[in-house]
Amino acid sequence: MKISTFAVAGTLAAAFAAAPAMAQSVDALLAAAQKEGAVYSVGMPNTWANWVGTWNDLQTKYGIKTQDTDMSSAEELSKFIAEGKNATADIGDVGFEFGEIARKKKITMPYKPSTWDQIPGWAKDKDGHWCLAYTGTVAFIINKEIVKDIPKTWSDLLKGKYRVSVGAVGSASQANFAVLAAAMAFGGDEKNLNPGYDFFAKIAKQGRLSMVDPVVANLEKGEVEVGLLWDFNALNYRDQVDRSRFEVLIPSEGSAMSGYTTVINKFAKHPNAAKFTREYILSDAGQINLANGYARPIRAQFLTLPPEVQAKMLPNEQYANARPIKDFDAWTKTAARLSRNWQSKVAIHMK
């Protein structure tokens, strides 16, 4: 396959022209990936951030077979560890904090894509064990057929009569960040989630903390009244079900911004296909695929999104008070204790 075909959208083509050795390296990687012929992923389902667009491209443009098994970030790492050299997964997509956990457990294979320099420093491991491909910001999705008084803030959630769905706190990065976002809104941070625990405990004591997972099927059935989701999932689910039924917004006091990173299994049976998958995900075409799934590409400032893709996003002003992780090490330690603390400080109050 010619490098000009891989470049697709210009940025990589320019980079290759400036650095022929890089082009040769990616060309060789692609050839090796095609020889392996397949990549097996975990936690990268078709409906999440438009992974289906990337899988279709790998299959139709490069002849690389793809297959995904959906699971949470924690489950992905557990699978890598449990299988070891008998790996059945080549690559996974995990929440920000799980990338560093995976590196420390020595279950990842490093790879820096050719667009490495366009990824912000806060969003990557210096050796290439992980790098965010897209960001997510905790948002509210509100079923307007059930909830008439639309909550615009975290404080509004405390005053409502509706049930609030968070998801699997402790194992799902999306749910973990919902706790962090609430903590931030009430003076907490990566080291101190107590304001977040207190917030959800109050809702639990009111009997309004729902065990229903805010996934698209439950939204469609009307079982989620207010859900806390990454913005890209909320927007995607809204449009999948019925745009008119739901409102999606970023709470005005502020929210937590994070992202997801690919992790390549140290024992991958298709290591070159896994590396090429990361290469493609961080290319212009791969980044636009993610934006098509409502995810904000990590290389957004270097891209020109098609107007129809840009129209899927929330207005930029809604993100004025959203912020990324500032103390990564602190958050990694705090996140490791989330499941236990959630049970003792929040779940114990559920009615």
N, C-alpha and C positions, 0 to 999 in steps of 0.2 A: 504494500500500500504506500502510495506517495505521501510525503509529508505535507504537501500542499492540500491534499484531501483531508488529512487530519486537522490541519489548522482551522479550517472551516470559516472562521469569522475575522481573521486579520491579525489579531494581537500576537498569536503564536507564530504566524508566518513572518511577522516583522522580527520577532525574537530570534527565530531560526536564521534569518538572513544575517542578523548581526553576530550570531554565534553558531557557525556551521557545526562545530563539535557537538553542541547541544542537539541540533537537528539529527545528526548521525546517531546519537545516543537514543533519542526517542524513536527513530526509525528502527533501530535494532531492538528496542523494547517491544515495539509493535509486532515485529516479525516473531519474536519469541512468544509473545502473548497469543498470536494467531496459531502458532505451533501447538501451544497448550490447548487452545480451542474452547476454553470454558472458564467462567468465574462463578463461584458459589458464594453468595452473600447472605448475611443475616441482618435483620433489623432495617431493611431497605425495601419495604413493600411498595407496590405500584402507586398506591394512593397517598403516600407520604412524600411531600415535596417533589412530586412528579418524577419519582425514580423511574417510572415506566418509560419516560422519554429517553433517559440515559440507557436503559436496558435495550430499548428498541434500536438506538443508534449503534450500540456495541454489536448487536446482532446483524443489523442490515448493512452498516457501513464497513464493519471490520470482521464479520463472520465469527464473532466470539459468543458462544452460547452463555446464557445467564439463567440463574435460578436463585430465588430468595426464600428464606424462611423468616417470618416476622417474629421478633422477640424484643424485650426491653434491653436497655444498655447493660444492666447487671447480668441478665441472662446470657447476653452475648459473651461477656468476659468469662463467665462461669463455663460456658461451652468451650471456649478456647483453652482454658486451664484443664478442664476435665478430659478433653480429647487428646491434648498434647500432640505427639507425633502422628496420631491417628486422626488428624484434622479432617473434618468434612466441610469446614467453612474457610474461605480464603480471605474475606474482607467483611467488615461490619461498619455500621454507622452508629456512633455512640455520643451521648451528651458530653459537653465540654469537660466536666470533671472526671469522667470515666476514661478520657484519653490519657491523662497523666497517671491514673491508677493502673491502666494497662501497661504503660511504659515501665512503671516501678515493679510490676509483677513479671517483667521481662517476657511478655507474650506477643510483642509486636515486632514487625519488620520495618525499618525506616525506609522512606522514599520521599525525596523532595521533587515535586513536579517542576516543570520548566518555568512555570509562572510563580515560583517560590517568592521572588522579591516583591511581588505585588500583594502578598498576604501580610496583613499587619503583624507586628512582632508579638502583640498580646494573644494572637490567634493561632500560634504555632509553637511546636517544640523545636528547639534550635537544631536538633539532629534529624528531624523529619519523622519522628515516631507518630506524630499526629499533627494535623492542621485543619482548622475549621474550613468547611466549604460554604457554609451559609449561616446566617444568624437567625435567632428567634427571639421574640420579645413576648412576655406573658401578657395575654389579652383576655378580655371577657367575651364570651359568646352568649347572647341572650335570646331566648325564645320569646319573641314579642307576642305570640298568641297566648302565652301563659302569664308573662311578666309585663304588666302595663306601666309600672313605674321604673323606667330603664335606669339601672345603676351606672353612674359615670365615674364613680370613685370607689376606693376601698371602703371608705366610711359609709357610703351608700349601701354596700353589701350587708353591713351590720344592722341596718335599719329595715331591711326588706322582710317579706313574708315567704319568699320563694326558697327553694332548696339549692344549695351550691355544690357542684361536683368538681372535685380536684383530681381524682385519679389515684394511681398507686404510688403514694409518697414513700420514699425510701428505695424504690427500685426503678422508677421511671424519671429520667432527668426533667421532663416537662413538669411533672408534679413537684419535684424537688424545688425547681425554680419558682413555682407558684408560692411556695412557703417563703422563699427568699424575697420575692417581690413584695409580699405582704409585710414581711419584716422591715424591708427598706422604707415602705410607706409610713411606718410608725416608728422610725428612728433606729432600726436595727441595721445590721450589715452582715458580711460574710462570716464574721466571728460570733455574731450574736443574733440568733434566730428567735429569741424569746418573744419579741413583739409579734412575730408571725405565728408562733404557737399560741400565744394569748388570743390573737385575732380569730384563729380557727376554733379554738376552744370555746369562745363565746358563741360562735355559730353552732357548734356541736351541742352546747348546753341548751340552745333554743330548739334543738331537734331539726336543724336545717342543713346539717352537713350530710350530703348524699353519698352513698357508696356506689352509685351508678357511674361507671366510667364514661367520661365525655368523648366517646368515639362516635363516628358518623352514624352507625346503625342505631345507637341509643338516641342521638339527636333526631334522627328521622322518625323514630317511634314516639317522640315527644316526652322521653323520660329524663331529659336534661333541661332544667329550667334556666340556670346560669352555670356555665362551665368555664373553667380556667384552662386555657390552652395556649400553645405557641400561636402567634399571630398567623403564621402560614397554615397551620392546621385549621384554625378557626375560620379563616377566609375560604379555604378549600372546602371544608365541610359545609359551610353556609351555601356555597354555590352548587355543591353536589346535591344537596337536599332541596332547597328552595330559597333563593336569595331574599325573597320578600318576608320570609318567616323569622329571620334572624338579624340581629345587630351585632357587629363586631367592633370593639374599640379598645384602646389602651387607656387604663385608668389614669386620670389626669394628675394625681399626686406623684406618679412615677411608676416605673416597673423595672424588672430585671431583664437584661439582654444577655443572651448567651449564644450558643451555636452548637453545631454538630460536626464531628470529625470522623473521617474514615480511620479505621485501625486495620492494618494488614496483619494477618495471622503469621506469627513467626514460623509456624509449621505448615503454611499454605501449600496445598498440592499444586496450585496454579499461581505461583508467586509473581510471574511476569504479567499474567493477565490481571492480577490484583493491582500491581503497580500501574499498569496502563489504565485500569479503571479510575484510579486516583488522578492520573494525568489528564484523562478526559474530563472528569468532573470539574477540575480546576481550569480547563480551557474555556474560551469564550462560549463555545457551543454548549458545554456542560453547565456552565454558570447560568446561561439563559434557560436551559432546561429546568433548573431549580427555580428560577424566577417564575417560570410558567406554572410551577406548583406553589406559588405565593411566597416562597422563601427568598429572603434578601441575600443575594450573592455576596460572599466575602470580598470579591474583587469588584464590587459595584462601581467604584469610582473609575475603573478602567474599561467599563462596558457602556454601550449604548443599547438600552433595552428597546425592543419594538414597542410602539405605542400601545398595542393591545395587551402586552405583558405589563407595562407600567401601570395600566388602568386597573389591574387586579390588586394593586397594593393599597394600603391605607395611606392617607396624606402624611407627608413628612412631619408636619407640626404635631401629630399625635405622639411622636417619639421624643419630644423636647425634653422630657424628664426621665427617659429610659437610660440606663447606663450598664455597661458591661462589668464583668467581674474585675475588681481592682486588686484584691488580695487572693491570688489563685491558691496558694498553699493553704491559707486559712479555710477557704471554701472546700477544698478537697477533704480536709480533716472534719469540718462541720458536716459535710454531706455524708460522710461515713457513719455519723451518729444519728442521721435523720430518722431512720426507721424506728430505732429504739425510742428516741425522744417523742416522735409522733404518737406512738402507742401510749406512752406514759403521760403525755401532756395534753393530747387532743382526743385520740380515739377512745380513751377511757370515759370521756364525757358524752359519747354518742348515745342517742336515745333510739 
